[in-house]
């Protein structure tokens, strides 16, 4: 995929932007699936504010990426299925990481148990789609210059480090917050990419696209505000429990207040 993207000419950038927009528009349904599974597994409570956040983000992203393009039914179904499975995956990951009795709160622990299974799941697809071209490539097994081989191995090693860092940060975010927060962070990244594409490639956005951009950002901002308010409430409740369990500390605080 990396080598293919490097060979794309400037004349194909507009088509690439349209394709990414359609993919992002379909992928925005992942946040809805994550919300449904979070409610199903009782990780989230049914709240008006939470439903409003999801509707604002999903609807705003749909309007922001709305664009006349060639529609492919097969690709649409595949991305929709991927969003559905992604919702299940991250919801179950949150359950695994936030159950204290399992001892998987550390991202390294969860990666140690899940990454081998993920590797085995992707290995057949890699062998079918990329195994033969890679085996006859002059850049790897049939190389003629050691410099070319070392360069390719270095790029693969760098990609592996970046992928490890990405997986670690995702699992860490899920363990500290929720899978819904991870999905919203991913959507914020996608709209930043699309916004930069419009600035760098000169594509013009319609009034509907800009309205969707504003609606999506308002949903993300609302989620951040709600998270901050909940975090302050939890800290205040924790402090109240600690002071209630320690009579000496409570008397000291009362004496300080009166003073």
PyMOL commands that set and color helices and strands:
alter all, ss='L'
color gray80, all
select helices_A, chain A and resi 2-6+10-27+30-40+48-64+73-98+100-102+107-135+146-176+179-201+207-245+247-258
alter helices_A, ss='H'
color red, helices_A
deselect
rebuild
show_as cartoon
